[in-house]
Amino acid sequence: MGDDVVQGQNTTIIIADDHPLFRGALRQAIGSVMPKARVVEANGMDDLNTALGQERDIDLILLDLTMPGVQGFSGLLSLRAQHPELPVVIVSATEEATVIRRAMEFGASGFIPKSIDIDSIGGAIEAVLAGDVWTPPDVDLSAAEDKETADLVRRLATLTPQQVRVLTMLSEGLLNKQIAYELSVSEATVKAHVSAILDKLGVDSRTQAVIAASKIGVTQRPSPASAD
């Protein structure tokens, strides 16, 4: 590995987290292993989308599961659909094996609990940038999901970013006309998205779609333990 790679030369990392103190801790962790890396901070999903529109050659996104504009795994699903080439590492207060396993199934390149020390965070980030996958070594991720849940996870992963947004708004109880207003599209477009969501999830109603997404933690916080 060349010196430029070790130093983080020409490496850009986005930290998406609404807690300034933890963003600072992540900056410190990155600086400890790649002092020349460029770090961009985002306070929520809107900030993150703005940064993604402005920045080029992003190497890694560090994404909190609970921040403005994100419910559960909705942010991860949107990013993986819109930017499949971009590695996304989840940073979260939760250390539940189910949540970590699901994040990996939805395409995360790693999962960093907020409880681990700065050096370990730095090592995890370095490993992912080198092409590896990093999860906490003391968490058992071998347990298999039941067939129904595994199928639902696979189906949810096929949603487009806009469909993820529509599903999230459905879970908040918004009507089609409200969703259309929020997304600046027509009601007909929203209806088309809803139909596509129902088809992809293999359900017959909006209510069933919301229940399915909630069951997997896409449209809600993964667990009470993840709230800071």
Sequence and secondary structure as in RCSB ss.txt:
>XXXX:A:sequence
MGDDVVQGQNTTIIIADDHPLFRGALRQAIGSVMPKARVVEANGMDDLNTALGQERDIDLILLDLTMPGVQGFSG
LLSLRAQHPELPVVIVSATEEATVIRRAMEFGASGFIPKSIDIDSIGGAIEAVLAGDVWTPPDVDLSAAEDKETA
DLVRRLATLTPQQVRVLTMLSEGLLNKQIAYELSVSEATVKAHVSAILDKLGVDSRTQAVIAASKIGVTQRPSPA
SAD
>XXXX:A:secstr
  HHHHHTTT EEEEE S HHHHHHHHHHHHHH TT EEEEESSHHHHHHHHHH  S  EEEEESSSTT  TTHH
HHHHHHH TTS EEEEES   HHHHHHHHHTT SEEEETTS HHHHHHHHHHHHTT  B  TTS       HHHH
HHHHHHTT  HHHHHHHHHHHTT  HHHHHHHHT  HHHHHHHHHHHHHHHT SSHHHHHHHHHHHTSSS S GG
G  
